Amino acid sequence: MERISIGRHTYIYDRDSGYISLQAESTNNTLKDIKWFGYDDDKIEYLHKHGLLKSRDGFKFRFLTKEDLTTSILNTHQIIFEVTDRCNLNCHYCGYGHLYNNYDLRQNKDISFNYFVKLYNFLKNLWDNSSNKGCNSLRISFYGGEPLCNFSFIEKVVNYTKKHPIPNKHIYYSMTTNGVLLNKYMDFLVHNNFDLLISLDGDRKGHSYRVFHNGRESFDIVLGNIDSLYNNYPDFFKNNVKFNSVLHDRNSVKDIHSFISSRYNKKPMISELNIFGINKERLKEFKSLYHSIAKEFSQMSEEEYNLYSTHSPFLQHYEKWLFQMLMRVYSKNLSEVLSSDFKTDINNKSPEFPTNTCIPFSRKIFVSVSGKIYPCERIGNEQTFGCITDNGIDIHYDNIITSYNNTFAKYIPLCKDCKIRDFCSVCMVSDVNGVKSCMHNHPRDIKEIISFFSNNPEKLRNLMKNLIVL
């Protein structure tokens, strides 16, 4: 338990239970006639008695095991396929381009349909023979290169899954696309209810790094295709289309948001250039292109900050704290919070991993064009987590466990006293050398988060109002 002072207010906060309360003495400017002396001491004693607050005696850490990986595979809810490493564009900042060197050689290669069949049937067999059926849905996603450059693979996958359903699994399809071939395959995507993430960096200037191999800009073609989808399938567009924009030196959060929201009534996802795997010989060029979301927000007026707050680099951390920490208490009624079961659950917590980022395959399984297996499409290719062979699926359990546990060991000194470890965003795989990204765009103190909601109570009210506890 700790006391957190923000302005003239002081809060009582306990990380383990998620309990937070305004300290009574800090309100005495408005409640002058009430004697608060001793109230907080009695309250804290009461909360200790009922297990909502406790003395912290350090966290017990554990390391990754094969059982963890097996459980993660059973619980995965998305499989992603690098449909092809071909691309009809040559984007200047591409993660597979000249700025980076942490990827496998691009060989204009298409993925084998057999890779999909083997992984799909492998998972189906696991679920058929396990009491752990995982979640009731499976998302199949297509990635590239530009996935529509190998449309036949996508078509075969959709047809195969419809002929070979997995019991208790609803199959969804999604795709990331640059939009160049969108007009050609639009009807198929709509008919099969695809979720589309379209890459669009804003207006003509903002999108100007996305060029064809001959240097010609793609903006007019991409925008024309998006407009066609928007006009021909308005309901699909409203429900199934999202935009992803890359921030760089030719655009801004304001410009991207204004262009896409005014034209399509959508709030785009905005991401920075990838900071991992940078080619050292291109570091100067990378720095000239790189634009920080946090820096832009620091220069905004309060009115601008509120207008573009959905793109705040810290907002996802604030929301995650609200859902994972605060809702431990506030999603329960008072009798549950004060029950012996809740107290026992808090005080007898099992040892935890040093960080709270995802364990391999717990969220998704990514298969490269060459059949290599990774836990995510956003990481480099320095380490292979498995592969698809003629004999089936080979998961490199021992290598994964050794690599992760070695990195965990490097993080323990930082994580053991971290107040926001429960919603850590550090990627264990991208941070191959350990502890490099811990400070990157990450609130370092719970005080920052409480202060945010204290200064923006309407955002807290909206989140609480729209939260659904299942």
C-alpha positions as CSV (number, residue, x, y, z in Angstrom):
1,M,0.0,0.0,0.0
2,E,1.2,3.5,-0.8
3,R,0.0,7.1,-0.6
4,I,0.1,9.1,-3.8
5,S,-0.1,12.9,-3.7
6,I,-1.5,14.7,-6.7
7,G,-2.0,18.4,-6.2
8,R,-4.0,18.9,-3.0
9,H,-5.3,15.4,-3.0
10,T,-3.8,12.2,-1.7
11,Y,-4.8,8.7,-2.7
12,I,-4.4,5.3,-1.0
13,Y,-3.5,2.7,-3.6
14,D,-2.7,-1.0,-3.4
15,R,-1.3,-2.7,-6.5
16,D,-2.2,-6.2,-5.6
17,S,-5.9,-5.7,-5.0
18,G,-6.4,-2.7,-7.4
19,Y,-7.9,-0.8,-4.5
20,I,-7.8,3.0,-4.7
21,S,-9.4,5.6,-2.5
22,L,-9.2,9.3,-1.9
23,Q,-7.6,10.0,1.4
24,A,-10.0,11.8,3.6
25,E,-7.6,14.3,5.1
26,S,-6.9,15.7,1.6
27,T,-10.5,16.8,1.2
28,N,-10.6,19.0,4.3
29,N,-10.5,22.2,2.4
30,T,-14.0,21.6,1.2
31,L,-15.3,19.8,4.3
32,K,-13.9,22.0,7.1
33,D,-16.6,21.3,9.7
34,I,-15.8,17.5,9.8
35,K,-13.1,16.2,12.0
36,W,-11.0,13.8,10.0
37,F,-8.3,13.2,12.5
38,G,-7.6,9.5,12.8
39,Y,-10.1,8.6,10.1
40,D,-7.6,7.3,7.6
41,D,-5.7,5.3,10.2
42,D,-8.9,3.5,11.1
43,K,-9.8,3.0,7.5
44,I,-6.4,1.6,6.6
45,E,-6.6,-0.8,9.5
46,Y,-10.0,-1.9,8.4
47,L,-8.9,-2.5,4.8
48,H,-5.8,-4.4,6.0
49,K,-8.1,-6.6,8.1
50,H,-10.3,-7.5,5.1
51,G,-7.4,-8.1,2.8
52,L,-7.7,-5.1,0.5
53,L,-4.4,-3.7,1.6
54,K,-1.3,-5.6,2.6
55,S,2.3,-5.1,3.5
56,R,4.4,-5.7,0.4
57,D,7.1,-8.3,1.0
58,G,8.4,-8.5,-2.6
59,F,7.2,-10.5,-5.6
60,K,8.0,-14.1,-6.3
61,F,9.1,-14.6,-9.9
62,R,8.9,-17.7,-12.0
63,F,10.3,-18.7,-15.4
64,L,8.8,-20.0,-18.6
65,T,8.1,-23.7,-18.9
66,K,7.0,-26.1,-21.7
67,E,3.6,-26.3,-20.1
68,D,3.2,-22.5,-20.5
69,L,3.9,-22.8,-24.2
70,T,1.5,-25.7,-24.7
71,T,-1.3,-23.9,-22.8
72,S,-0.6,-20.8,-24.9
73,I,-1.0,-22.7,-28.2
74,L,-4.3,-24.1,-27.0
75,N,-5.5,-20.7,-26.1
76,T,-4.3,-18.9,-29.2
77,H,-7.1,-17.0,-31.0
78,Q,-5.3,-15.9,-34.2
79,I,-3.1,-17.5,-36.9
80,I,-1.4,-15.2,-39.3
81,F,0.1,-16.1,-42.7
82,E,2.7,-14.2,-44.6
83,V,1.0,-14.9,-47.9
84,T,3.9,-13.6,-50.0
85,D,7.0,-11.6,-49.5
86,R,6.3,-9.9,-52.8
87,C,4.9,-6.4,-52.7
88,N,3.7,-4.1,-55.4
89,L,5.0,-1.1,-53.5
90,N,8.4,-0.1,-52.3
91,C,7.7,2.0,-49.2
92,H,10.7,4.0,-48.1
93,Y,10.4,3.1,-44.4
94,C,9.2,-0.5,-45.0
95,G,10.2,-2.9,-42.2
96,Y,11.6,-5.2,-44.8
97,G,13.5,-2.4,-46.6
98,H,16.9,-0.7,-46.5
99,L,16.4,0.9,-43.1
100,Y,16.4,-2.5,-41.3
101,N,18.5,-5.7,-41.2
102,N,16.6,-8.0,-38.9
103,Y,14.6,-9.9,-41.5
104,D,15.1,-12.9,-43.8
105,L,16.0,-12.2,-47.4
106,R,13.0,-11.3,-49.6
107,Q,12.9,-13.6,-52.6
108,N,9.5,-12.7,-54.3
109,K,8.2,-16.0,-52.8
110,D,4.7,-17.1,-52.2
111,I,3.7,-19.3,-49.2
112,S,2.8,-22.9,-49.7
113,F,-0.9,-23.7,-49.2
114,N,0.4,-26.9,-47.5
115,Y,1.7,-24.8,-44.6
116,F,-1.8,-23.6,-43.9
117,V,-3.3,-27.1,-44.0
118,K,-0.6,-28.5,-41.7
119,L,-1.0,-25.8,-39.0
120,Y,-4.8,-25.7,-39.3
121,N,-5.1,-29.5,-38.8
122,F,-2.4,-29.5,-36.1
123,L,-4.5,-27.0,-34.1
124,K,-7.7,-28.8,-34.8
125,N,-6.2,-32.1,-33.6
126,L,-5.0,-30.4,-30.4
127,W,-8.4,-28.9,-29.6
128,D,-10.2,-32.2,-30.5
129,N,-8.0,-34.1,-28.0
130,S,-7.8,-31.7,-25.2
131,S,-10.2,-30.6,-22.5
132,N,-8.8,-27.1,-23.1
133,K,-10.8,-25.9,-26.1
134,G,-9.4,-22.3,-25.9
135,C,-11.7,-19.5,-27.0
136,N,-14.7,-20.0,-29.2
137,S,-13.3,-18.1,-32.2
138,L,-10.3,-18.3,-34.4
139,R,-9.2,-15.4,-36.6
140,I,-7.2,-16.3,-39.7
141,S,-5.2,-13.3,-41.0
142,F,-3.3,-12.6,-44.1
143,Y,-0.1,-10.5,-44.1
144,G,2.7,-9.7,-46.5
145,G,4.4,-8.3,-48.5
146,E,1.1,-7.4,-50.0
147,P,-1.2,-10.4,-49.4
148,L,-3.4,-9.6,-52.5
149,C,-0.4,-10.3,-54.7
150,N,-1.1,-14.0,-53.9
151,F,-4.9,-14.0,-53.9
152,S,-5.2,-17.6,-54.8
153,F,-3.8,-18.6,-51.4
154,I,-6.4,-16.5,-49.6
155,E,-9.2,-18.0,-51.7
156,K,-8.0,-21.6,-51.0
157,V,-7.8,-20.9,-47.2
158,V,-11.3,-19.6,-47.1
159,N,-12.7,-22.5,-49.1
160,Y,-10.8,-25.0,-47.0
161,T,-12.0,-23.7,-43.6
162,K,-15.6,-23.7,-44.8
163,K,-15.3,-27.4,-45.9
164,H,-13.4,-28.3,-42.7
165,P,-14.8,-26.4,-39.8
166,I,-13.4,-26.7,-36.3
167,P,-16.0,-27.7,-33.7
168,N,-16.9,-24.8,-31.3
169,K,-14.7,-22.3,-33.3
170,H,-16.2,-19.5,-35.3
171,I,-13.8,-18.6,-38.1
172,Y,-13.1,-14.9,-38.9
173,Y,-10.9,-13.5,-41.7
174,S,-8.8,-10.4,-41.7
175,M,-6.1,-8.8,-43.8
176,T,-3.6,-6.0,-43.8
177,T,-3.4,-4.4,-47.3
178,N,-1.9,-1.4,-49.0
179,G,-5.0,-1.0,-51.1
180,V,-3.4,-1.1,-54.5
181,L,-5.4,-4.3,-55.6
182,L,-8.4,-3.7,-53.4
183,N,-10.7,-2.8,-56.3
184,K,-9.9,-6.1,-58.1
185,Y,-10.8,-8.4,-55.1
186,M,-13.3,-6.2,-53.3
187,D,-16.4,-8.4,-53.9
188,F,-14.7,-11.5,-52.5
189,L,-13.6,-9.7,-49.4
190,V,-17.0,-8.3,-48.7
191,H,-18.8,-11.6,-49.5
192,N,-16.6,-13.3,-46.9
193,N,-16.9,-10.6,-44.3
194,F,-13.2,-9.8,-44.1
195,D,-11.9,-7.3,-41.5
196,L,-9.6,-5.0,-43.4
197,L,-6.8,-2.9,-42.1
198,I,-5.8,-0.5,-44.9
199,S,-2.5,1.4,-44.9
200,L,-3.0,5.1,-45.5
201,D,-0.7,7.7,-44.2
202,G,-3.0,10.7,-44.6
203,D,-3.2,13.1,-47.5
204,R,-1.0,13.1,-50.6
205,K,2.1,14.5,-48.9
206,G,1.7,12.2,-45.8
207,H,1.3,9.1,-48.1
208,S,4.2,10.1,-50.4
209,Y,6.6,7.5,-49.0
210,R,4.4,4.7,-50.2
211,V,5.6,4.5,-53.8
212,F,5.7,1.9,-56.6
213,H,9.1,0.3,-57.5
214,N,9.5,2.8,-60.3
215,G,9.1,5.7,-57.8
216,R,5.6,6.6,-58.8
217,E,3.3,7.6,-55.9
218,S,0.5,5.2,-55.1
219,F,-1.8,7.8,-53.5
220,D,-4.3,8.3,-56.3
221,I,-4.8,4.6,-57.0
222,V,-5.1,3.7,-53.3
223,L,-7.5,6.5,-52.5
224,G,-9.6,5.7,-55.6
225,N,-9.9,2.0,-54.5
226,I,-10.8,3.1,-50.9
227,D,-13.4,5.5,-52.3
228,S,-14.9,2.7,-54.4
229,L,-15.2,0.4,-51.4
230,Y,-16.7,3.3,-49.4
231,N,-19.3,4.1,-52.0
232,N,-20.2,0.5,-53.2
233,Y,-20.3,-1.2,-49.8
234,P,-21.1,1.5,-47.2
235,D,-22.3,-0.9,-44.4
236,F,-19.2,-3.2,-44.9
237,F,-17.0,-0.1,-44.9
238,K,-18.5,1.2,-41.6
239,N,-18.2,-2.2,-39.8
240,N,-15.2,-3.9,-41.3
241,V,-12.6,-1.3,-42.4
242,K,-9.9,0.3,-40.2
243,F,-6.9,2.4,-41.1
244,N,-3.3,2.1,-40.1
245,S,-1.1,5.1,-40.6
246,V,2.7,5.4,-40.1
247,L,4.0,8.6,-38.6
248,H,7.1,10.1,-40.1
249,D,8.6,13.5,-41.0
250,R,6.0,14.3,-43.8
251,N,2.9,14.0,-41.7
252,S,1.6,14.4,-38.2
253,V,-1.0,13.0,-35.8
254,K,-3.2,16.1,-36.5
255,D,-2.9,15.8,-40.3
256,I,-3.5,12.1,-40.4
257,H,-6.5,12.2,-38.1
258,S,-8.0,15.2,-39.9
259,F,-7.7,13.7,-43.4
260,I,-9.1,10.2,-42.6
261,S,-11.8,11.3,-40.1
262,S,-13.2,14.0,-42.4
263,R,-13.1,11.8,-45.6
264,Y,-14.2,8.4,-44.1
265,N,-15.5,9.2,-40.6
266,K,-12.8,6.8,-39.1
267,K,-10.2,7.3,-36.4
268,P,-7.0,5.7,-37.7
269,M,-4.5,3.8,-35.7
270,I,-1.2,5.7,-35.8
271,S,2.1,4.0,-35.2
272,E,5.7,5.2,-35.1
273,L,8.5,3.7,-37.2
274,N,9.8,0.5,-35.8
275,I,12.8,1.2,-33.5
276,F,14.1,-2.4,-33.5
277,G,16.4,-4.0,-36.1
278,I,17.7,-0.7,-37.5
279,N,20.6,-1.0,-40.0
280,K,23.4,1.0,-38.3
281,E,24.5,2.3,-41.6
282,R,21.1,3.9,-42.1
283,L,20.7,5.2,-38.6
284,K,21.1,8.9,-39.6
285,E,18.5,8.5,-42.3
286,F,16.1,6.7,-39.9
287,K,16.4,9.5,-37.4
288,S,15.5,12.1,-40.1
289,L,12.3,10.1,-40.8
290,Y,11.4,9.2,-37.3
291,H,8.7,11.3,-35.6
292,S,7.6,10.8,-32.0
293,I,4.0,10.7,-31.1
294,A,4.8,11.6,-27.5
295,K,6.8,14.7,-28.6
296,E,3.9,15.9,-30.8
297,F,1.5,15.5,-27.9
298,S,3.8,17.4,-25.6
299,Q,3.6,20.4,-27.9
300,M,-0.2,20.4,-28.3
301,S,-2.6,22.8,-26.6
302,E,-5.1,21.4,-24.1
303,E,-7.8,21.7,-26.7
304,E,-5.8,19.8,-29.3
305,Y,-4.8,17.1,-26.8
306,N,-8.4,16.4,-26.0
307,L,-9.3,16.4,-29.7
308,Y,-6.6,13.8,-30.6
309,S,-6.5,12.0,-27.3
310,T,-7.4,8.6,-28.9
311,H,-3.9,8.6,-30.4
312,S,-2.1,9.4,-27.1
313,P,0.9,7.1,-26.7
314,F,0.0,6.6,-23.1
315,L,-3.8,6.2,-23.3
316,Q,-3.6,2.5,-23.9
317,H,-1.6,2.1,-20.7
318,Y,-4.1,4.2,-18.8
319,E,-7.0,2.1,-20.1
320,K,-5.2,-1.1,-19.4
321,W,-4.6,-0.1,-15.8
322,L,-8.3,0.7,-15.5
323,F,-9.4,-2.6,-16.8
324,Q,-6.8,-4.9,-15.3
325,M,-6.2,-3.2,-12.0
326,L,-9.0,-0.9,-10.9
327,M,-11.8,-3.2,-12.2
328,R,-10.5,-6.0,-9.9
329,V,-12.4,-4.2,-7.2
330,Y,-15.0,-2.1,-9.0
331,S,-16.3,-5.0,-11.2
332,K,-17.3,-6.7,-7.9
333,N,-20.0,-5.9,-5.4
334,L,-19.0,-5.0,-1.8
335,S,-19.7,-8.4,-0.3
336,E,-17.4,-10.0,-2.9
337,V,-14.6,-7.5,-2.3
338,L,-14.7,-8.1,1.5
339,S,-15.1,-11.9,1.2
340,S,-12.5,-14.4,2.5
341,D,-12.2,-15.8,-1.0
342,F,-11.1,-12.5,-2.5
343,K,-8.7,-11.9,0.4
344,T,-7.2,-15.4,-0.1
345,D,-6.9,-14.9,-3.8
346,I,-4.9,-11.6,-3.3
347,N,-2.6,-12.9,-0.5
348,N,-1.9,-16.3,-2.1
349,K,-0.9,-15.1,-5.6
350,S,1.2,-17.5,-7.5
351,P,4.7,-16.5,-8.6
352,E,4.6,-14.4,-11.8
353,F,6.7,-13.8,-14.8
354,P,9.0,-10.7,-14.4
355,T,7.2,-8.8,-17.1
356,N,3.5,-9.0,-18.0
357,T,3.9,-9.1,-21.8
358,C,2.6,-11.9,-23.9
359,I,4.0,-15.4,-23.7
360,P,4.7,-16.9,-27.2
361,F,1.6,-18.1,-29.0
362,S,-0.8,-16.9,-26.3
363,R,-2.3,-14.3,-28.6
364,K,-1.3,-15.4,-32.1
365,I,0.8,-17.7,-34.2
366,F,2.6,-16.2,-37.2
367,V,3.9,-18.3,-40.2
368,S,6.4,-16.8,-42.6
369,V,6.4,-17.3,-46.3
370,S,9.2,-20.0,-45.8
371,G,7.2,-21.9,-43.1
372,K,9.0,-20.5,-40.1
373,I,6.9,-20.0,-37.0
374,Y,6.9,-16.8,-34.8
375,P,4.7,-15.6,-32.0
376,C,3.9,-12.3,-33.9
377,E,4.2,-10.6,-37.3
378,R,5.8,-7.5,-35.8
379,I,9.1,-9.0,-34.6
380,G,12.4,-9.6,-36.4
381,N,13.6,-12.9,-37.7
382,E,16.7,-13.3,-35.5
383,Q,15.2,-16.2,-33.6
384,T,13.0,-18.9,-35.1
385,F,10.4,-20.3,-32.7
386,G,9.5,-23.3,-34.9
387,C,8.8,-24.4,-38.4
388,I,6.5,-26.4,-40.6
389,T,8.1,-29.4,-42.2
390,D,7.0,-32.4,-44.2
391,N,6.6,-34.3,-40.9
392,G,4.4,-31.6,-39.4
393,I,4.7,-28.8,-36.9
394,D,8.0,-28.5,-35.0
395,I,7.9,-26.0,-32.1
396,H,11.4,-25.3,-30.7
397,Y,10.4,-25.5,-27.1
398,D,13.9,-25.7,-25.5
399,N,15.3,-22.7,-27.5
400,I,12.2,-20.6,-26.7
401,I,12.4,-21.4,-23.0
402,T,16.2,-20.7,-22.8
403,S,15.9,-17.4,-24.7
404,Y,13.0,-16.1,-22.7
405,N,14.3,-17.1,-19.3
406,N,17.7,-15.5,-20.1
407,T,15.9,-12.2,-20.9
408,F,13.6,-12.5,-17.9
409,A,16.7,-12.7,-15.7
410,K,17.9,-9.4,-17.1
411,Y,14.6,-7.7,-16.4
412,I,14.1,-8.9,-12.9
413,P,16.1,-6.0,-11.3
414,L,13.9,-3.5,-13.1
415,C,10.6,-5.4,-12.8
416,K,10.6,-6.3,-9.1
417,D,9.8,-2.8,-7.9
418,C,8.0,-1.5,-11.0
419,K,4.6,-0.1,-10.1
420,I,3.1,-0.6,-13.5
421,R,4.4,-4.1,-14.3
422,D,0.9,-5.5,-14.7
423,F,0.4,-3.7,-18.0
424,C,4.0,-3.7,-19.3
425,S,4.3,-3.1,-23.0
426,V,7.9,-4.3,-23.4
427,C,8.3,-6.9,-26.2
428,M,10.5,-9.7,-25.0
429,V,11.4,-10.8,-28.5
430,S,12.1,-7.4,-30.2
431,D,14.2,-6.5,-27.2
432,V,16.7,-9.2,-27.9
433,N,19.5,-7.6,-25.8
434,G,17.2,-7.0,-22.8
435,V,16.0,-3.9,-21.0
436,K,16.4,-1.6,-24.1
437,S,12.8,-0.7,-24.6
438,C,11.6,-0.4,-21.0
439,M,11.8,3.4,-21.0
440,H,10.3,3.9,-24.5
441,N,7.0,5.8,-24.4
442,H,6.0,4.2,-21.2
443,P,4.6,5.8,-18.0
444,R,7.0,5.0,-15.2
445,D,4.8,5.8,-12.2
446,I,1.3,5.0,-11.3
447,K,1.0,8.6,-10.3
448,E,1.0,9.6,-14.0
449,I,-2.0,7.4,-14.6
450,I,-4.0,8.5,-11.6
451,S,-3.2,12.1,-12.4
452,F,-4.5,11.6,-16.0
453,F,-7.9,10.4,-14.8
454,S,-8.0,13.0,-12.1
455,N,-7.5,15.7,-14.7
456,N,-9.7,14.0,-17.3
457,P,-12.7,12.7,-15.3
458,E,-14.9,12.6,-18.3
459,K,-12.6,10.0,-19.9
460,L,-12.9,7.8,-16.8
461,R,-16.7,8.2,-16.8
462,N,-16.9,7.2,-20.5
463,L,-14.6,4.1,-20.0
464,M,-16.6,3.0,-17.0
465,K,-19.9,3.6,-18.8
466,N,-18.9,1.6,-21.8
467,L,-17.1,-1.2,-20.0
468,I,-18.7,-4.6,-20.3
469,V,-17.5,-7.1,-17.6
470,L,-18.0,-10.7,-18.9
